[in-house]
Amino acid sequence: MGASSSIEQKGMSEQRELENLAASTGALPMLQNSFSMLVDPQTNAVPLQSLQQVFCINYRNPECEAPNIPDSFLGLLDHLGASIVDLFFITEKGGVSWIEFLRGYLMCCGRMPASMALNALLRVFATNFTKARHHLKLVFESSDNDCKISGYLLPADVLMLLWMCWTMLWDSRTSRCTKGKENLCLPDVSHLILSAVVSCTEVGSGLNLWDCDISALEVELPVGKFLTWALTTVPSLTDCFTQFVNTRLKNSVSSEQDKLERSTSSLGEIPPREACDIHLLTRGRAWAISLTLRSTISEEILKPCLPSGSDGTFENLLYRSSLHGRGLNRFWSNIEGYLGPLLFLVSATSGDVHGDSTSVRKWIIGALTQQGFENKDMFYGSSGSLYAISPIFHVFSPSGKDKKFVYSHLHPTSRAYEPHPKPVGIAFGGTIGNERICIDEDFVRVTVRHHAVDKTYQPGSLFPSQGFLPVEALISEVEVWGLGGRTAKEVQTSFKRREELFIEQRRKVDLKTFASWEDSPEKMMMDMMSEPNAVRREDR
């Protein structure tokens, strides 16, 4: 009796501890509801097959921004549910008990260091690889999330890992909005893979990054360096896994009526692939930028690429040069009054544009600001980041040494003489006249300088082989996306309405406020211009 009582007390103490840990994440009520829906009343445990089914991904007609999809990837998705359950949920007689259900969830989504969360993600990926009968050169010293990992990854393995994470993120969004299978649209992540290759290998500097076939690369990426790259470049990658687990467990609680309501409600449609490809902010580029952030801004960036509650697919697009017209004035008329965060993208072409086509280099860079643009003759801003987006991805966060984040200056409206007029245009980083990124007022040319001129953002090249000298390139396209949500858009709409009302009021002239026409200064000026030599007496 005493031994039995001691075991029961130990079990109750362990259960309370796990429940407290789950409560600290805010997921305890959801876990209790999910377990009650999945549990077998006879065994008081969740059947293994039922739990695996919870994490199974349903999809149809996979598409990709890249040329093709390897068949081996689709095999990985088929084993995802079994891999998650086998790794994190210990099965006892009859299934998974409440204690093991809590422990498995905490190993997936509990509070843990970023390195442990990344290790857990790699363990899921490696188990998935093994179940799909593929060979992965990774060795885990133990079954814990904080274990040491040795070995290496190939670029093709990184592609599979990134696509698996995207699919989990895509599934967590589509399962909220729709019922049944939906088309799986995979992003082009070649810019992320090249970023990992350059950061993790010695041969990165010898690659032709302008024309590189990812599938043909056979370089080995040491797992230690890859983990460092992931933690610094894409720190939110593990959120794809935790969001997937949470969403799937929440959906297990939903009744059939709830699923039907989700399928018939207008929570947003998945944008077609063609619609996303015409913009600079494609799925792959939007996702890469969102992976660098841990805030609500990442949700806004992904709105054009994933189902959401918005009415319009591209409602966040504030300005596009090919649509709204080039030039600073056209740009300003579309973004003025927007006070939220903004994503500024520039596509440019450098090299001998009129000569040999092989020497022409096309690249895309961007800047993320935490506030709207202002018409100032000096640098301003509180925070922001620069991005090298294509052909290789890098993020340059604030260095903390300076605060020259944004410069945006229009022609002054007053006609007063200025002995030293400030330049007109848009710039990011550096100093006036020596900016790191500078766009002219006509949106025709962009000048990119070496990071040595800039103390605001982290150092690094904004495109391959940038060099030390300033590079002047022809602008192909400019896009600006608003990331402040519905509130910022409503504030801008109100601002534009006030401006239109003010302009309309200025156009109306109340003649009663003027004296007679014969005594007006306008009449005198017109008479002087029509008969300048006429003799006029001055009234005393």
C-alpha positions as CSV (number, residue, x, y, z in Angstrom):
1,M,0.0,0.0,0.0
2,G,2.8,2.4,0.9
3,A,4.7,1.8,-2.4
4,S,1.5,2.2,-4.4
5,S,0.6,5.5,-2.6
6,S,4.1,6.8,-3.2
7,I,3.9,6.1,-6.9
8,E,0.5,7.8,-7.1
9,Q,1.8,10.9,-5.3
10,K,4.8,11.0,-7.6
11,G,2.6,10.8,-10.6
12,M,0.3,13.5,-9.4
13,S,3.3,15.7,-8.6
14,E,4.6,15.2,-12.1
15,Q,1.2,15.9,-13.6
16,R,0.9,19.1,-11.7
17,E,4.3,20.2,-12.8
18,L,3.6,19.5,-16.5
19,E,0.2,21.2,-16.3
20,N,1.9,24.3,-14.8
21,L,4.4,24.4,-17.6
22,A,1.6,24.0,-20.2
23,A,-0.3,26.8,-18.4
24,S,2.7,29.1,-18.7
25,T,2.4,28.8,-22.5
26,G,-1.4,29.6,-22.4
27,A,-2.3,26.3,-24.1
28,L,-3.5,24.2,-21.1
29,P,-7.3,24.7,-21.8
30,M,-6.7,23.8,-25.5
31,L,-4.8,20.7,-24.5
32,Q,-7.5,19.6,-22.1
33,N,-10.2,20.0,-24.7
34,S,-8.1,18.3,-27.4
35,F,-7.3,15.3,-25.1
36,S,-10.9,14.9,-24.1
37,M,-11.9,14.8,-27.8
38,L,-9.2,12.3,-28.8
39,V,-9.1,10.0,-25.7
40,D,-10.5,6.5,-25.7
41,P,-12.8,6.2,-22.7
42,Q,-12.0,2.6,-22.1
43,T,-8.2,3.1,-21.9
44,N,-8.2,6.7,-20.9
45,A,-5.5,7.3,-23.5
46,V,-5.3,8.7,-27.0
47,P,-4.9,6.0,-29.6
48,L,-1.7,6.2,-31.5
49,Q,-3.3,6.2,-34.9
50,S,-5.7,9.0,-33.9
51,L,-2.8,11.2,-32.8
52,Q,-0.9,10.6,-36.0
53,Q,-3.9,11.5,-38.0
54,V,-4.1,14.9,-36.2
55,F,-0.7,15.9,-37.7
56,C,-1.2,14.5,-41.2
57,I,-1.1,17.2,-43.9
58,N,-3.8,17.2,-46.6
59,Y,-3.0,18.8,-49.9
60,R,-3.5,18.5,-53.6
61,N,-1.9,19.7,-56.9
62,P,1.4,20.9,-55.5
63,E,2.8,23.9,-57.4
64,C,6.1,25.7,-57.1
65,E,7.6,29.1,-58.0
66,A,10.8,27.1,-58.8
67,P,11.0,24.9,-62.0
68,N,10.2,21.5,-60.5
69,I,9.3,19.7,-57.3
70,P,11.4,16.6,-56.4
71,D,9.2,13.5,-55.9
72,S,11.1,12.7,-52.7
73,F,9.6,15.8,-51.0
74,L,6.1,14.6,-51.4
75,G,7.1,11.4,-49.7
76,L,8.4,13.4,-46.7
77,L,5.0,15.0,-46.2
78,D,3.2,11.7,-46.1
79,H,5.3,10.7,-43.0
80,L,5.2,14.0,-41.1
81,G,2.4,13.0,-38.7
82,A,4.0,9.7,-37.8
83,S,7.4,11.3,-37.3
84,I,6.1,13.9,-34.8
85,V,4.2,11.3,-32.7
86,D,7.1,8.9,-32.7
87,L,9.6,11.5,-31.6
88,F,7.7,13.4,-28.9
89,F,4.8,11.3,-27.6
90,I,5.6,8.2,-25.7
91,T,3.1,5.5,-26.2
92,E,2.0,3.3,-23.3
93,K,-0.5,0.4,-23.3
94,G,-3.6,1.6,-25.1
95,G,-2.1,4.9,-26.4
96,V,-0.8,8.2,-25.1
97,S,-1.7,9.1,-21.6
98,W,-2.5,12.6,-20.3
99,I,1.0,13.0,-18.8
100,E,2.7,11.9,-22.0
101,F,0.4,14.1,-24.0
102,L,1.5,17.1,-22.0
103,R,5.1,16.1,-22.1
104,G,5.0,15.6,-25.9
105,Y,3.4,19.0,-26.4
106,L,6.0,20.8,-24.2
107,M,8.8,19.1,-26.2
108,C,7.3,20.6,-29.4
109,C,6.0,24.0,-28.2
110,G,7.2,24.6,-24.7
111,R,9.3,27.5,-23.6
112,M,12.9,26.7,-24.6
113,P,16.0,28.4,-26.0
114,A,16.0,29.0,-29.7
115,S,18.8,26.5,-30.2
116,M,16.8,23.7,-28.6
117,A,13.7,24.5,-30.7
118,L,15.9,24.4,-33.8
119,N,17.3,21.0,-32.7
120,A,13.7,19.7,-32.3
121,L,12.9,20.8,-35.8
122,L,16.0,19.1,-37.2
123,R,15.0,15.9,-35.4
124,V,11.6,16.0,-37.0
125,F,13.2,16.5,-40.4
126,A,15.7,13.7,-39.9
127,T,13.0,11.2,-38.7
128,N,10.9,12.2,-41.6
129,F,13.8,11.6,-44.0
130,T,14.4,8.1,-42.5
131,K,10.7,7.1,-42.7
132,A,10.7,8.2,-46.4
133,R,13.8,5.8,-46.9
134,H,16.2,8.6,-47.7
135,H,19.7,9.0,-46.2
136,L,20.6,12.1,-44.2
137,K,24.1,12.8,-42.9
138,L,23.1,13.9,-39.5
139,V,23.9,12.2,-36.2
140,F,22.1,13.0,-32.9
141,E,23.9,12.0,-29.7
142,S,20.7,11.6,-27.7
143,S,16.9,11.9,-28.0
144,D,16.8,15.2,-26.1
145,N,16.2,18.6,-27.8
146,D,19.5,19.9,-26.3
147,C,21.6,17.1,-27.7
148,K,24.7,17.7,-29.9
149,I,24.3,17.2,-33.6
150,S,27.1,16.2,-35.9
151,G,27.3,15.8,-39.7
152,Y,26.4,18.0,-42.6
153,L,23.5,19.0,-44.9
154,L,23.5,19.2,-48.7
155,P,21.8,22.2,-50.5
156,A,19.1,19.7,-51.6
157,D,18.5,18.8,-47.9
158,V,18.2,22.5,-47.0
159,L,15.6,22.9,-49.8
160,M,13.6,20.0,-48.3
161,L,13.8,21.4,-44.8
162,L,12.7,24.9,-45.9
163,W,9.8,23.5,-47.9
164,M,8.7,21.3,-45.0
165,C,8.6,24.4,-42.7
166,W,6.7,26.3,-45.4
167,T,4.2,23.5,-45.8
168,M,3.6,23.4,-42.0
169,L,3.0,27.2,-42.0
170,W,0.8,26.9,-45.1
171,D,-1.2,24.1,-43.5
172,S,-1.7,26.1,-40.2
173,R,-3.3,28.9,-42.2
174,T,-5.4,26.9,-44.7
175,S,-6.8,24.6,-42.0
176,R,-8.2,27.7,-40.3
177,C,-10.0,28.9,-43.4
178,T,-11.0,25.9,-45.4
179,K,-12.1,22.3,-45.2
180,G,-10.5,19.5,-47.1
181,K,-7.6,19.6,-49.4
182,E,-6.2,22.7,-51.0
183,N,-3.5,23.4,-53.6
184,L,-0.1,23.4,-52.0
185,C,2.0,26.3,-53.5
186,L,5.7,26.0,-52.7
187,P,7.9,29.1,-52.8
188,D,11.2,29.6,-54.6
189,V,13.7,29.6,-51.8
190,S,16.9,29.5,-53.9
191,H,18.0,32.9,-52.4
192,L,17.8,31.4,-48.9
193,I,19.8,28.3,-49.9
194,L,22.5,30.4,-51.5
195,S,22.7,32.4,-48.3
196,A,23.2,29.3,-46.3
197,V,25.8,28.0,-48.8
198,V,27.8,31.2,-48.7
199,S,27.7,31.5,-44.9
200,C,28.5,27.8,-44.2
201,T,31.1,26.8,-46.7
202,E,34.5,27.9,-48.0
203,V,33.5,27.5,-51.7
204,G,30.7,30.1,-51.4
205,S,33.0,32.9,-52.8
206,G,33.8,30.9,-55.8
207,L,30.2,30.2,-56.9
208,N,28.5,32.0,-59.7
209,L,25.6,33.3,-57.6
210,W,24.0,35.1,-60.6
211,D,23.4,31.8,-62.4
212,C,23.5,28.9,-59.9
213,D,21.5,25.6,-60.1
214,I,20.7,24.6,-56.6
215,S,19.9,21.0,-57.5
216,A,23.4,20.6,-59.0
217,L,25.3,21.8,-55.9
218,E,27.1,19.1,-54.0
219,V,28.8,21.2,-51.3
220,E,28.6,20.1,-47.7
221,L,27.2,22.5,-45.1
222,P,28.4,21.6,-41.6
223,V,25.5,21.3,-39.3
224,G,27.1,23.5,-36.6
225,K,27.5,26.4,-39.1
226,F,24.1,25.8,-40.5
227,L,22.5,26.1,-37.1
228,T,24.4,29.4,-36.6
229,W,23.1,30.7,-40.0
230,A,19.5,29.7,-39.1
231,L,19.6,31.4,-35.7
232,T,21.0,34.6,-37.1
233,T,19.3,34.8,-40.5
234,V,16.0,33.1,-40.1
235,P,15.3,33.0,-36.4
236,S,11.5,32.5,-36.8
237,L,11.9,29.3,-38.8
238,T,11.0,27.1,-35.8
239,D,7.7,29.0,-35.4
240,C,6.4,27.2,-38.5
241,F,6.6,23.9,-36.5
242,T,5.1,25.3,-33.3
243,Q,2.2,27.0,-35.1
244,F,1.5,23.8,-37.0
245,V,1.3,21.7,-33.8
246,N,-0.9,24.3,-32.0
247,T,-3.2,24.7,-35.0
248,R,-3.6,21.0,-35.5
249,L,-4.5,20.4,-31.9
250,K,-7.0,23.2,-31.9
251,N,-8.6,21.8,-35.0
252,S,-9.0,18.5,-33.3
253,V,-11.4,20.1,-30.9
254,S,-13.5,21.7,-33.6
255,S,-16.8,19.9,-34.4
256,E,-18.0,19.2,-37.9
257,Q,-20.2,22.2,-37.7
258,D,-17.2,24.5,-36.9
259,K,-15.3,23.1,-39.9
260,L,-18.3,23.7,-42.1
261,E,-18.5,27.3,-40.9
262,R,-14.8,27.8,-41.7
263,S,-15.2,26.4,-45.2
264,T,-18.2,28.6,-46.0
265,S,-16.9,31.8,-44.3
266,S,-15.1,34.5,-46.3
267,L,-11.8,34.4,-44.3
268,G,-9.8,35.1,-47.5
269,E,-8.8,33.1,-50.5
270,I,-5.4,31.7,-51.4
271,P,-4.0,34.0,-54.0
272,P,-3.2,32.3,-57.3
273,R,0.5,31.7,-58.2
274,E,0.3,34.0,-61.3
275,A,-0.9,36.9,-59.1
276,C,2.0,36.7,-56.7
277,D,4.6,36.2,-59.4
278,I,4.0,39.6,-61.1
279,H,5.1,41.4,-58.0
280,L,8.6,41.8,-56.5
281,L,7.2,40.4,-53.3
282,T,6.8,36.8,-54.3
283,R,6.0,34.0,-51.8
284,G,9.6,33.0,-51.3
285,R,10.8,36.6,-50.8
286,A,7.9,37.5,-48.5
287,W,8.5,34.4,-46.4
288,A,12.3,35.0,-46.2
289,I,11.7,38.5,-44.9
290,S,9.1,37.3,-42.4
291,L,11.5,34.7,-41.0
292,T,13.8,37.5,-39.9
293,L,11.1,39.1,-37.7
294,R,9.3,38.1,-34.5
295,S,6.3,40.5,-34.5
296,T,3.0,41.1,-36.1
297,I,4.7,42.6,-39.1
298,S,5.6,39.2,-40.3
299,E,1.9,38.4,-40.5
300,E,1.3,41.4,-42.7
301,I,4.1,40.5,-45.0
302,L,2.6,37.1,-45.6
303,K,-0.9,38.4,-46.3
304,P,-0.4,38.4,-50.1
305,C,0.9,34.8,-50.0
306,L,-1.3,33.0,-47.6
307,P,-5.1,32.9,-46.7
308,S,-6.1,35.7,-44.4
309,G,-9.1,37.7,-43.3
310,S,-8.5,40.5,-45.7
311,D,-10.9,41.5,-48.4
312,G,-8.3,42.1,-51.1
313,T,-5.4,40.0,-51.8
314,F,-3.0,42.9,-52.4
315,E,-4.6,45.6,-50.2
316,N,-1.2,46.2,-48.5
317,L,0.4,47.3,-51.8
318,L,0.6,51.1,-51.5
319,Y,2.8,51.9,-54.5
320,R,4.1,50.2,-57.6
321,S,6.0,52.2,-60.1
322,S,4.8,50.3,-63.2
323,L,1.2,50.8,-61.9
324,H,1.1,54.2,-60.3
325,G,3.9,55.9,-62.3
326,R,7.5,56.7,-61.7
327,G,8.9,59.6,-59.7
328,L,9.0,60.9,-56.2
329,N,5.7,62.9,-56.6
330,R,3.7,59.8,-57.7
331,F,5.3,57.8,-54.9
332,W,4.4,60.5,-52.3
333,S,0.8,60.8,-53.4
334,N,0.3,57.1,-52.7
335,I,2.2,56.7,-49.4
336,E,1.6,60.1,-47.7
337,G,-0.4,59.8,-44.5
338,Y,0.6,56.1,-43.9
339,L,2.1,56.0,-40.4
340,G,2.8,52.3,-40.0
341,P,5.8,50.1,-40.9
342,L,6.7,50.0,-44.6
343,L,8.6,47.6,-46.8
344,F,10.4,49.3,-49.7
345,L,11.6,47.1,-52.5
346,V,13.8,48.0,-55.5
347,S,14.6,45.9,-58.5
348,A,17.6,47.2,-60.5
349,T,19.9,46.2,-63.3
350,S,23.6,46.9,-63.2
351,G,26.4,46.3,-65.7
352,D,26.6,47.1,-69.4
353,V,22.8,47.3,-70.2
354,H,23.4,48.3,-73.8
355,G,26.2,45.8,-74.5
356,D,26.6,42.0,-73.9
357,S,23.6,40.6,-72.1
358,T,25.8,38.2,-70.1
359,S,27.3,41.2,-68.2
360,V,23.9,42.5,-67.1
361,R,23.1,41.7,-63.4
362,K,19.6,41.9,-62.0
363,W,19.2,42.2,-58.3
364,I,16.6,43.1,-55.7
365,I,17.2,44.9,-52.4
366,G,14.8,46.2,-49.8
367,A,14.4,48.3,-46.6
368,L,12.0,47.8,-43.8
369,T,11.1,50.9,-41.8
370,Q,9.2,51.0,-38.5
371,Q,7.3,54.2,-39.4
372,G,5.9,56.0,-42.4
373,F,7.9,58.3,-44.7
374,E,8.2,62.0,-43.8
375,N,9.2,65.0,-45.9
376,K,12.4,66.0,-44.2
377,D,15.8,67.4,-45.2
378,M,17.6,65.2,-42.7
379,F,17.8,61.5,-41.8
380,Y,15.2,60.2,-39.3
381,G,13.7,57.0,-38.0
382,S,13.8,54.8,-34.8
383,S,14.5,51.4,-36.3
384,G,14.7,49.4,-39.5
385,S,16.5,46.8,-41.5
386,L,18.1,46.5,-45.0
387,Y,17.7,43.4,-47.1
388,A,19.6,41.8,-49.9
389,I,16.8,39.7,-51.5
390,S,17.9,38.4,-54.9
391,P,19.9,36.5,-56.0
392,I,21.0,35.9,-52.5
393,F,19.3,36.7,-49.2
394,H,20.8,38.6,-46.3
395,V,19.4,40.8,-43.6
396,F,21.3,43.8,-42.1
397,S,19.8,44.8,-38.8
398,P,20.5,48.1,-36.9
399,S,24.1,48.3,-35.6
400,G,23.2,50.6,-32.7
401,K,26.0,53.1,-33.7
402,D,23.8,55.6,-35.5
403,K,20.2,56.4,-36.3
404,K,20.2,57.5,-39.9
405,F,17.6,55.0,-41.0
406,V,15.6,56.9,-43.6
407,Y,15.9,60.1,-45.7
408,S,13.0,61.2,-47.9
409,H,13.0,64.8,-49.2
410,L,10.8,66.5,-51.8
411,H,11.3,69.8,-53.6
412,P,10.6,72.6,-51.2
413,T,7.3,74.4,-51.9
414,S,8.6,77.8,-51.0
415,R,10.6,79.7,-53.5
416,A,13.1,81.1,-51.1
417,Y,16.7,81.0,-52.2
418,E,18.7,78.2,-50.7
419,P,22.5,78.5,-51.0
420,H,23.0,74.8,-50.2
421,P,19.9,72.9,-51.1
422,K,19.5,69.4,-49.7
423,P,19.3,66.5,-52.2
424,V,15.8,65.4,-53.4
425,G,15.1,61.6,-53.3
426,I,15.0,58.6,-50.9
427,A,17.9,57.1,-49.0
428,F,18.7,54.6,-46.4
429,G,21.8,54.6,-44.1
430,G,25.0,56.6,-44.5
431,T,25.0,60.4,-44.5
432,I,23.6,63.1,-46.8
433,G,25.6,63.0,-50.0
434,N,27.1,59.7,-49.1
435,E,24.1,57.4,-48.6
436,R,24.3,53.6,-48.5
437,I,21.2,53.3,-50.7
438,C,20.0,56.3,-52.7
439,I,17.1,56.6,-55.1
440,D,16.9,59.7,-57.3
441,E,13.7,61.8,-57.6
442,D,12.7,60.3,-60.9
443,F,13.0,56.7,-59.8
444,V,15.4,56.0,-62.7
445,R,18.6,55.3,-60.9
446,V,19.7,53.8,-57.6
447,T,23.1,54.2,-56.1
448,V,24.5,51.6,-53.7
449,R,27.6,52.3,-51.7
450,H,30.0,50.2,-49.6
451,H,28.9,49.6,-46.0
452,A,31.9,51.6,-44.8
453,V,29.9,54.8,-45.3
454,D,27.1,53.6,-43.1
455,K,27.1,53.2,-39.3
456,T,23.3,52.7,-38.9
457,Y,23.0,49.2,-40.4
458,Q,25.1,46.1,-40.1
459,P,27.9,45.7,-42.7
460,G,27.7,43.4,-45.7
461,S,27.1,43.4,-49.5
462,L,23.7,44.1,-50.8
463,F,24.3,42.1,-53.9
464,P,27.1,39.7,-55.1
465,S,30.4,41.3,-56.0
466,Q,29.4,44.7,-54.9
467,G,32.9,46.0,-54.4
468,F,34.2,49.1,-52.7
469,L,33.2,51.7,-55.3
470,P,29.6,53.1,-55.6
471,V,27.4,51.2,-58.0
472,E,24.9,53.0,-60.1
473,A,22.1,50.9,-61.5
474,L,18.9,51.4,-63.6
475,I,15.7,50.8,-61.6
476,S,13.3,48.3,-63.1
477,E,10.6,48.4,-60.5
478,V,9.8,49.9,-57.1
479,E,7.2,48.6,-54.7
480,V,6.1,49.8,-51.3
481,W,4.0,47.5,-49.0
482,G,2.2,48.8,-45.9
483,L,2.6,46.6,-42.9
484,G,0.6,48.6,-40.3
485,G,-2.6,46.6,-40.7
486,R,-6.1,47.8,-41.1
487,T,-5.7,50.7,-38.6
488,A,-2.8,52.3,-40.5
489,K,-4.7,52.0,-43.7
490,E,-7.8,53.6,-42.2
491,V,-5.7,56.5,-40.8
492,Q,-4.2,57.1,-44.3
493,T,-7.7,57.0,-45.9
494,S,-8.9,59.6,-43.4
495,F,-5.8,61.8,-44.1
496,K,-6.5,61.7,-47.8
497,R,-10.1,62.6,-47.4
498,R,-9.1,65.6,-45.3
499,E,-6.6,66.7,-47.9
500,E,-9.1,66.4,-50.7
501,L,-11.6,68.4,-48.7
502,F,-9.0,71.1,-48.1
503,I,-8.0,71.2,-51.8
504,E,-11.7,71.5,-52.7
505,Q,-12.2,74.4,-50.3
506,R,-9.2,76.2,-51.7
507,R,-10.6,75.9,-55.2
508,K,-13.9,77.7,-54.3
509,V,-13.6,81.5,-54.2
510,D,-16.2,83.6,-52.3
511,L,-16.5,86.9,-54.3
512,K,-18.2,88.5,-51.4
513,T,-15.0,88.6,-49.5
514,F,-13.5,90.9,-52.1
515,A,-14.0,94.6,-52.7
516,S,-15.2,96.0,-56.0
517,W,-13.3,94.8,-59.1
518,E,-12.3,98.4,-60.0
519,D,-10.4,98.7,-56.7
520,S,-8.8,95.3,-56.7
521,P,-5.1,94.8,-57.1
522,E,-5.8,92.2,-59.9
523,K,-7.5,94.9,-62.0
524,M,-4.6,97.3,-61.6
525,M,-2.1,94.6,-62.6
526,M,-4.1,93.6,-65.7
527,D,-4.3,97.3,-66.7
528,M,-0.6,97.8,-66.3
529,M,0.2,94.7,-68.4
530,S,-2.3,95.7,-71.2
531,E,-1.2,99.3,-71.4
532,P,2.2,99.7,-69.7
533,N,2.8,103.2,-71.1
534,A,-0.5,104.7,-70.2
535,V,-0.3,107.8,-68.0
536,R,-1.9,107.3,-64.6
537,R,-2.4,109.7,-61.8
538,E,-1.8,108.7,-58.3
539,D,-4.6,109.4,-55.9
540,R,-3.5,111.5,-53.0
